[in-house]
Amino acid sequence: MSKVFKKKCFNQEQTQDLAKALAEISGIGDTYALFGTLGAGKSVFARAFIQKLTKAKEVPSPTFTLVQTYDAGDFEIYHYDLYRLKSQEEIWELNIEEALFGAVTLIEWPEKMGPYLPRDVFKVHVEVMSDGARLFEVETNSDEKESRLKKLGIFEEV
């Protein structure tokens, strides 16, 4: 059964802090599926996450390249933006299998993967609230991932 953790971020800095906290508990094989509308803050989240774990000063959105990779020392980070995919099968041309099992992976627009999105991921849903804040709901169906999220002590459990 999946467990959901919530965190409301009132500005871009809080979104970045949340991303950095999640980056600190990440390791090889972790995938963050970032769900949300255009402008919800997925790219802000991804940029802060990547910068926390790498020396990258610039983290461009992979909107046109579809994937960017970064060296985090002990592992690679793959950052995917699947918005422009025309079919689910195109993901196999993007080296996604290697990323999912041998790296840390951030996927914007993961719904474009359809049934190919693995079940054991951190599903990060970002919703823009009426007051402009962002509500982040992090969902996992893994006891081990749930334990890591709880240790952060920054989430409201649902």
Phi, psi and omega per residue, in radians:
M1 nan 2.355 -3.082
S2 -1.399 2.678 -3.140
K3 -2.090 2.447 -3.100
V4 -2.062 2.355 3.103
F5 -2.091 2.351 -3.086
K6 -2.024 2.570 3.054
K7 -2.624 2.204 3.105
K8 -1.704 2.257 3.131
C9 -1.999 2.182 -3.036
F10 -1.611 -0.185 3.116
N11 -2.716 3.048 -3.091
Q12 -1.100 -0.644 3.139
E13 -1.089 -0.709 3.103
Q14 -1.172 -0.630 3.054
T15 -1.090 -0.763 3.122
Q16 -1.114 -0.717 3.117
D17 -1.097 -0.705 3.094
L18 -1.079 -0.809 3.134
A19 -1.061 -0.736 3.134
K20 -1.131 -0.680 3.107
A21 -1.099 -0.765 3.116
L22 -1.172 -0.622 3.100
A23 -1.053 -0.676 -3.104
E24 -1.131 -0.426 -3.134
I25 -1.745 0.170 -3.041
S26 -1.613 2.650 3.081
G27 -2.657 3.080 -3.097
I28 -0.894 2.301 3.128
G29 1.666 -0.153 3.112
D30 -1.389 2.352 3.091
T31 -2.198 2.330 3.074
Y32 -1.960 1.938 3.109
A33 -1.626 1.949 -3.013
L34 -1.723 1.838 -3.134
F35 -1.746 2.433 3.065
G36 2.838 2.841 -3.124
T37 -1.298 2.973 3.029
L38 -1.003 2.327 3.103
G39 1.426 0.107 -3.101
A40 -1.296 -0.424 -3.138
G41 2.091 0.199 -3.140
K42 -1.078 -0.768 -3.118
S43 -1.222 -0.648 3.069
V44 -1.058 -0.792 3.100
F45 -1.023 -0.917 -3.081
A46 -1.065 -0.751 -3.123
R47 -1.061 -0.828 -3.137
A48 -1.142 -0.697 3.109
F49 -1.021 -0.879 -3.102
I50 -1.138 -0.773 -3.119
Q51 -1.135 -0.517 3.097
K52 -1.129 -0.609 -3.035
L53 -1.767 -0.115 -3.087
T54 -2.311 3.115 3.061
K55 -1.702 0.211 -3.086
A56 -1.147 2.166 3.063
K57 -1.515 -0.684 3.102
E58 -1.867 2.296 3.077
V59 -2.276 1.495 -3.123
P60 -1.242 2.628 3.072
S61 -1.198 2.350 3.126
P62 -1.469 0.588 -3.098
T63 -0.991 -0.729 -3.092
F64 -1.687 -0.549 3.114
T65 -1.465 -0.299 -3.120
L66 1.298 -0.487 3.115
V67 -2.619 2.472 2.999
Q68 -2.251 2.527 3.088
T69 -2.088 2.644 -3.098
Y70 -2.431 2.510 3.100
D71 -1.575 2.088 3.123
A72 -1.883 0.365 3.127
G73 1.583 -1.444 -3.106
D74 -1.435 -0.203 -3.117
F75 -2.772 2.956 3.053
E76 -1.691 2.687 2.985
I77 -1.996 2.231 3.054
Y78 -1.857 2.229 3.114
H79 -2.045 1.974 -3.125
Y80 -1.861 2.486 2.939
D81 -2.199 1.859 -3.012
L82 -1.664 0.183 -3.069
Y83 -0.915 -0.683 -3.032
R84 -1.563 0.039 3.123
L85 -1.113 2.446 3.114
K86 -1.686 -0.449 3.094
S87 -2.542 2.701 -3.134
Q88 -1.063 -0.586 -3.074
E89 -1.175 -0.345 3.121
E90 -1.076 -0.372 -3.121
I91 -1.080 -0.473 -3.111
W92 -1.209 -0.335 3.096
E93 -1.429 -0.094 -3.033
L94 -1.865 0.300 3.096
N95 1.088 0.554 -3.024
I96 -1.238 -0.529 3.139
E97 -1.085 -0.810 3.108
E98 -1.072 -0.738 -3.132
A99 -1.088 -0.805 -3.059
L100 -1.127 -0.534 -3.062
F101 -1.868 -0.359 -3.049
G102 -2.143 0.256 -3.070
A103 -2.637 -3.053 2.915
V104 -1.796 2.333 -3.005
T105 -2.207 2.322 3.015
L106 -1.999 2.225 -3.102
I107 -2.200 1.956 3.000
E108 -1.527 2.447 -3.079
W109 1.098 0.839 -3.104
P110 -1.146 -0.325 3.107
E111 -1.067 -0.369 3.104
K112 -1.173 -0.294 3.111
M113 -1.396 -0.297 -3.109
G114 0.969 -2.276 -3.077
P115 -1.247 -0.126 -3.124
Y116 -1.442 -0.162 3.076
L117 -1.220 2.134 3.137
P118 -1.053 2.694 -3.131
R119 -1.374 -0.552 -3.054
D120 -1.588 1.206 3.129
V121 -2.268 2.894 2.929
F122 -1.502 1.965 3.072
K123 -1.586 2.027 -3.107
V124 -1.907 1.890 3.127
H125 -1.722 2.204 3.128
V126 -1.990 2.176 3.139
E127 -2.139 2.298 3.073
V128 -1.460 2.127 -3.112
M129 -1.497 2.883 -3.115
S130 -1.081 -0.447 3.124
D131 -1.547 0.085 3.123
G132 1.591 -0.205 3.100
A133 -1.210 2.845 3.076
R134 -1.935 2.257 3.046
L135 -1.753 2.072 3.098
F136 -1.770 2.176 3.029
E137 -2.036 2.042 -3.131
V138 -1.835 2.080 -3.074
E139 -1.996 2.394 3.063
T140 -2.499 2.652 3.064
N141 -1.990 0.304 -3.109
S142 -1.945 2.236 3.089
D143 -1.059 -0.682 -3.123
E144 -1.147 -0.773 3.110
K145 -1.174 -0.677 3.091
E146 -1.020 -0.760 3.128
S147 -1.066 -0.732 3.112
R148 -1.111 -0.727 3.130
L149 -1.123 -0.724 3.128
K150 -1.089 -0.695 -3.112
K151 -1.075 -0.477 3.120
L152 -1.117 -0.570 3.112
G153 1.160 0.426 -3.088
I154 -2.010 -0.058 -3.045
F155 -1.875 2.664 2.903
E156 -1.606 2.204 3.122
E157 -1.476 2.454 3.137
V158 -1.824 nan nan
